[in-house]
Amino acid sequence: MDRSAFRGLVSCVLVVLFPLGLFAADLNPAMLYTNGAAWVNGSHVPRPSLAIFSGDLLQTRYDSLVDIKQPGSTVAVFGDSLVKFLGNSVEVDHGGVSVSTAKQLATTVGDIRVTPASEAWTEFTVIDVDGTVKITAKKGELTLSDGTQTATLAEGQQTTRDDTPADNSDNSKGKKKSSKQQSGASPAAKGPHLNAPLAIGLAGGAVIGLTTWVLLQSSNPASPSKPN
């Protein structure tokens, strides 16, 4: 293979591999601490603590309590809940969470997004039961948005909302509530999950291997500098 063509191929491979490694390293992991039975992406959590990553789906049994901790934020997940961890936010399918944060970590339920109004220490709870969302601002002020309107919930206040989109038909509402009523029956189904350490290791190994090969090739030029 021509030297310039080979170098071009190596450059293309590195362009692909380095963003993959950076993406895997930037998944914003957190630590999960369990008190009772819990599942992550459908698999039972075998020990009291576990690292989780953005996109992981967490389910708790009715008598369990789970804490998600990352720098500046703690999310307590109540029993009989189904919650997706998204790094800088959590998404509640059903059940409830108690959030303590100085990083404006948001909580989403249906079309409703609850966000601390500032980076000051904020504590609030969000509980979703059969499509009715109860939001309580324990410490600090909250901003509530449903995509069309934005409201403020002052410290010490509480409000209730319907998490079903307003333009849904009665039939679709019934289907949504039916799926929520099945909570706690079985662990959440498994979905695609990127193993960040594995991705980083594969990317790093490939880069090291290609770099070593390039150096070896450079030490043995394709044509001698003093031809016979």
N, C-alpha and C positions, 0 to 999 in steps of 0.2 A: 504494500500500500504506500502511495506517495506520502512523504513526510507532512506536507501541508494539509493533505486530506485527513491524515491520522489525527493531527492536532485539532482540526475542525471537529472531528467526531468526538474527541475527548471533551472539547469545550461544550458541545451540545449536551453530552451526558451530565457534565457538572452543572450546567444551567438547570437541568431537570432535578438533579438530586439535592442540591443545596436548598432550594425552596421547600422541598419535602421535609428535610431535617428541621428547618426553621419552623415550619408549620407544626410539626409534631412536638417541638419543644415549647410552643406557644399555646398549648391547650388549656392553660390556666388550671392546673390540678388543685385539688383540695383533699383534706383528710375526712374520712367518714368514721364516726364513732357510734357503735350500735349498743343499744340496751334492749335486747329482745330480737326476735327473728326479723330479718330484712333481706331483700333481694336487690341485686344490681344487674340490670339488663337480663333479668330472668334467672340469674344464678344466685343461689343462696350465699350470703356473706358468711364465710367460715370462721372468721375471727372478729374480735371486738373492734379492730380498726383496719381501714383499707383506703388506699389512694383512689380517688375517682377523678374523672376528666369531663370536660365539656361535652355534652351530648349523652351522658350516662343517665339511665332511667332507674329511679329508686322507688321501691315499694316496701311498705312496712305492714306488719301484722297489726291487728286491732289493739294488741296489748304491748306494742313496741314503741320505743322513742329513739330517734336517731338524730345525731348532730353532724352537720357539715361545717367544717371549719377551714377558713383560709385567712390570710393576713387582712385584718380590718373588718372581718365579717364572720358571723356565725348564724347558721340556719338550723333551727330545731324542727324536725319533721315529726308531726304527730302520728299516732297510730291510725291504721287503715287509710293510708295516704298513698298516692301515686304522683311522684314529682320528678321532673326532669331538671338536672343540673346543667346550666349553660354558661358557667364561668362567672360572668358579670350579672347573672340573673338566675332565677329559678322559675319554672313553669309548673303550676299546680293543675293536674288533671282532676283530682278529687282529694278530699281530705283537707289538711291544713298545715301551715308553717308559722313559726314565730321567728322573725328576722331581727337581728341586732347588727348594725353596720355603720361604719364611718366611710364607706366607699360607694354610697348610693346604689347598693345592690338592689335591684328591682325584682318584683314578683308579678308574674302574669297568670291570669285565670281567664280563659276564653279570650274575649276582646278587651278585657280590663287589665290595665298595667298600673301597678302601684310602685311609685318611685319616691325615695326620700327627697324632700325639696332642697336639701343642701348636703354638704359633706360633713356636717356636724353629726355627732353620734345619734342615731335614730333607732327606735325600737317599735315594731308593729307586728300585728298578727293578721293573717289572711286565711279564712276558713271557707271552704266551698262544700256545701251539702245539697245534693239534688238540684244544682243549678243556681242556688242562692248563695251569694258571696257576702260574708261579713268581714268588714275591714275595721281594725281598731288601731288608732295612732296612740301608742303608749308613751313614747318620748319623741319629740320632734314633729315637724310638719310633713305631710305627705302630699304628693301630686297624683291625682287619679285621672287616667285617660282611657277612653274607649275607642280611640281612632277618629272620632268626630268632635268630641267635647272634652274639655279639661277642667277639673275642679280641684280645690284644695281642701284637705282634711287637717284641721288644727290638732295640736297635741291634746290628748284626753278625749277626743271625739270618736264616734263610731258611726258607720254607715253600712247599709246593705245594698247590694246591686244584683242584677240578673246577669249571669255570665253567658247567656245564650244570645248570639247576634240578633239584632232586631229584625233583620230582613229574612230570617229563617222561617220556613213554613212550620205549621203545628206538627206535621209529621216528622220533620227533622229534629224538632225540639224533643219529641217523644223518644226518638232514637238515641239522642245524646243522654237524656236522663236514664234511659234503660241501661246504657253502657256504664254509667257511673254507679248504678245500683249493684253491679257485679263486683265492686271493689272488695278485696280481701279474699275472694274465692280461690284465686290461684295467682302465682307469680306472674309478673308482666312478661310478655313474649320477648324473646331475644331479638335484637336488631343488630345492624352493622355497628362495629365498635373498633376504632383504631387504637391499637396498642402502641402508645407513644414511645416507650422505651425500645420496643422492637423496631419501630420505624426509624428512630434515630440511629440504632445500631446498624441496620441494614444500609442506610444512607452513608453513614460514616465509614463502614467497611468497604463499600463500593468505591468511595472517593479515595481511600487509602490505597486500595488495590490498583486503581487506574493510575494514581500518581506514581506508585512504585514502578509500574510497567513503563510509564513514560520516561522515568529516569534511566531504567535499564536500556531502553531503546536509544536514549541520547548518548549512553556510554559506548554504543556500538553503531556508529553512523552507517547509513545505507551504502555510501560509496566512500572508499578510502581517500584521505586528503592527498596522498602521493601515489597515484596509480602507477602500476608497473609499465 
